Amino acid sequence: MLGKKKAQKADKNMKDKDNETMEKVISLCKRRGFVFQGSEIYGGLAGTWDYGPLGVSLKKNIENIWWNMFVDSRPDVYGLDAAILMNENVWKASGHVDSFSDPLVEDKKTKKRYRADHLLEEAGINPAGMSIEEMSAEIVRAEIKSPDGNEFGEVQNFKMMFETKIGASEDAGVTYLRPETAGGIFVNFKNVVDSFHPKLPFGIAQIGKAFRNEIAPRDFIFRVRELEQMEIEYFVREETWEENFEHWRKNVWNYVDKIGLPRDMVHELEVGDKDRAHYSKRTIDFEFDYPFGRKELYGLAYRGNYDLTKHKEGSTANIDYVDSESGEKILPHVIEPSLGVGRTFLAILTSAYTEDELDGEPRVFLKLKPSVAPIKVAVFPLLKNKPELVAKAQEVFEMIRTEIPQITFDTNGNVGKRYRRQDEIGTPYCVTIDFETVESENPDDAEVTVRDRDTGKQERIKIDSLVSYLKEKIK
Ligand code: GAP
């Protein structure tokens, strides 16, 4: 058994290492063009991040895999791309205008604002289910001070929706940037039913931006003000909600496997009655072991028929679902798997970041599953000043590109340096064209070297079979 001091030291060392990992991942993201600070040359804008060329490829892979698994491959799920700006009554009816808020507390002297629940958590107090009055009392009782050493005021509810004005007139109407993509799905429920006449159960899926005026955006792209969600509202008969909840629970795990997140870093958390969103009857959070702690990655909620009921009342439109056989009118219940794109991106990067030693040299590589890697294959001529090697490499590059579009051609530096650059961005395979390739007597026998990112091992593969070999490896 470790003594208390030793255990504390081990704990601190672990935290330092985790902080270091985060710093290294953030620095790699900037250096290699995955993620940049939003509005950087103007000093940034808190809670916003821009995805660079490699970041946007990784993000699109995350989204495409989701869309392919849950929309294109399923006859019962319909895609949607609704407007971000919606009639303000949508958010009044859904309860967001009244209830979508976070507990805020202000430093009495500096007026800086903090999330009260986060302060309590950091002080080792579980804020789950506490009212704002109870949080205020706990902050006083536990003598929690601001980082500047000052006292806090009372905890208040801070509204998280971004408000904006529509139109140019003085009395222009108020609207909000949507805080979840789900809103667009609920108000289009009847449109999809009328156009496609789906039978229950069926789903409507959407990928898109959502906006939240987070009090304390933090942990890189983990908690941001402009985010992206991949959401499905799966409409079911009330009596089948439990089996459909299980169905989507399994599907969340299938997605976790498909994008290569290690299962042992993902954990389910049953969210207690007092902590669920105002619309939810049951929620499971899927949490991930990020370097800064175990935090929410995804949510799976049973929203009952709360939303359709509220929109029917709020809009007075007839949005009932009519069973085509029995003529029965119902407002279906809904199961909602809600996945954040940015949190998936961060989970993939932080779990893939690896340091090891190869050929006696330290190296950094991203152990990405090929399906999410922004670049699947890099092609090089062994030497850049040998035209015959460059020409053959270009020919091989074009041949692969028609079948595998996420590919790059590199002639900078020596081959060793090129391998390290590709390792650092997670490219699973590098193909090198050397003298043996071009000097092969029979062009049908010409071979190239294919190097595996994780092991550094190299294999000779015939150009003839190269595309099918690579396709098999990256699928
Ligand atoms: N429609 C349900 C909904 O929006 P949520 O738990 O508030 O539920 C769903 O959000 C997911 O969206 C989260 O699990 C997370 O992946 C992502 N998310 C929420 N707020 C976020 C933020 N401020 N920054 C980044 N991602 C966020």
Boltz pocket constraint, residues with backbone or C-beta under 6 A from the ligand:
constraints:
  - pocket:
      binder: B
      contacts: [[A, 179], [A, 180], [A, 181], [A, 182], [A, 212], [A, 214], [A, 221], [A, 222], [A, 223], [A, 224], [A, 225], [A, 227], [A, 228], [A, 229], [A, 231], [A, 296], [A, 297], [A, 298], [A, 299], [A, 336], [A, 338], [A, 339], [A, 340], [A, 341], [A, 342], [A, 343]]
      max_distance: 6.0
